[in-house]
Amino acid sequence: MIGLLVGVPLLGAAVLLCGGRRLDRGGHWLGTLLAAASFAIGAALFLSMLGEGAEDRAMHSKLFSWVPVEGFQADVAFQLDQLSMTFVLLITGVGTLIHIYSVGYMEHDPGRRRFFGYLNLFLAAMLLLVLADNFLLLYVGWEGVGLASYLLIGFWQHKPSAATAAKKAFLVNRVGDAGLAVAIFLMFTTFGSFAFAPVLSSTGEAGEGTLTAIGLMLLLAACGKSAQVPLQSWLGDAMEGPTPVSALIHAATMVTAGVYLITRSGAIFNGAPDAQLVVVVVGGVTLLFGAIVGCAKDDIKKALAGSTMSQIGYMILAAGLGPIGYAFAIMHLVTHGFFKAGLFLGAGSVMHGMNDEVDMRRYGGLRKHMPVTFVTFGLGYLAIIGFPGLSGFFSKDQIIEAAFGKGGTEGWILGAVTLLGAALTAYYMTRVMLMTFFGEKRWQPDAEGREPHPHESPKIMTIPMIVLAFGSVFAGGLFKAGDAFVDWLEPVTAFEHGNSPVSATAVTASTIVSLVLGVGVAWFQYGRKPVPALAPRGSLLTRAARRDLLQDDFNHVVLVSGGTHLTRSLVYVDNKVVDGAVNGTAAGFGGLSGRLRRLQNGFARSYAVSMFGGAAVLIAATLLMRAV
């Protein structure tokens, strides 16, 4: 039955992509129905799992031997435990809501059947990734997610910007994929296997250096999929795809894969403290990097993309804390799945009523025209900034407390970073809220002279937003009650209490103070006075943030230009040195043979002269030797 979780959406992808135009009229409903069927199967397995004891809930299912070679056994087999079940419910649940929303959002798109086929493929690949019981099969799902993201980001391939964004995401992720491949190679040479059970149970037999190398390669893979520094440049451009794609990538699938990989590989990182430290640093840097970028964006979707980068940074940082933070990383991942999906779908609803306008400086006062979108987006906003009592408050507060719980100077630094991130989150999300829904209207006719007429989206789009809003409000409290979520994951991830020098009450108070500061500064800048039609020039940091903190410029100088110069240098060495040596040797022997050929010209007189000359030399040598 576990295999059906992957098989059902995979069947949907095959039928929709191969069935032809006969499915154009109803293919979107087929894709949605199969996504819902996968969620129903996951819910049934979840209820079955609850009937077992905490230590006996893991389920295994082997479909067939993939590579039955002596000394190299690879199976298509699945492992469903508390960690993978959490992802199954998130992927299929939020994914189904996004499918339903897409029915209305893509109503007039001629490629809607193909779009739903890609959505089904995305779900199938992500489910394969989290259900695999070995790293090699996980790699297949990992690559499937990369393929599906390429197809969906570039879905409107007639737009050069979309085609470029899809290619960028694909290429950047190939760098991370190479890290995962190297990690799997190291696992097999070290442990003789790449299945989870033998690898993760044998880490104590491997040297710390080996575990560190494996951990760093896994982190490289996570940086690619989860858009962490230094492989974060693709995420903002991925907004070129249809808005439901953004919701799916940012909330339920692609960017969560890196967090899953690190958490699943926890035993490796636990044995490699240096690799864990790098994970924490990457998470902390990305947390602030994404937040700063989000503060400067006027494109509503790109502001939310910066937010995703930052929130995933929280999760990566928590995962780097080891057993102190694994459960909280996943807890924030799930709550983030609710409110970030709701925020992106809300952004799509705004665009739907504003002739696809994405510039928030051309919004204003939309709460009067889109009341449902305003309320649902507003609840997601309150959740992500950590408003007391909502989902984000509980999950983010736990990560901040775990950061302080690292203890010592490192704990104080991490705690300060997470609190600063909370203040920045409150600032940029309040800015989005004020510029979009408050103030006076600022919209203008588009390039074709059409005046926007903002209106509420149809129910097929608002109902998923309402459901996600409920999750944004209540999920965190349910997870926190009685430490239910930590207890649920503990058999898989383990759990340790940190050694925080700050009480939980002080952490909560500090988080609320950070929230109030962020909201207050945003209100001072955008709530008290009209939003200018053009963004002011701003400080050097603001201008850099508008350009994604120069990440593309850095990549161009270091990787593109550097790679070009390196390639040219290698070509020069190949042409002048390698080929020069080979060709020079060949030319030398050719010249020598040409000169030797002159001695064999076929003329008797030449041979006679040669014989005479040889005889003369011999006679002279003989006389000289006698004289001596």
PyMOL commands that set and color helices and strands:
alter all, ss='L'
color gray80, all
select helices_A, chain A and resi 2-18+21-23+27-50+54-56+82-105+112-131+135-153+160-191+196-201+203-205+208-225+234-240+243-252+254-264+266-270+273-296+300-320+322-324+326-353+360-362+366-368+371-384+391-404+408-437+459-493+504-527+540-546+548-597+604-627
alter helices_A, ss='H'
color red, helices_A
select strands_A, chain A and resi 59-69+72-80
alter strands_A, ss='S'
color yellow, strands_A
deselect
rebuild
show_as cartoon
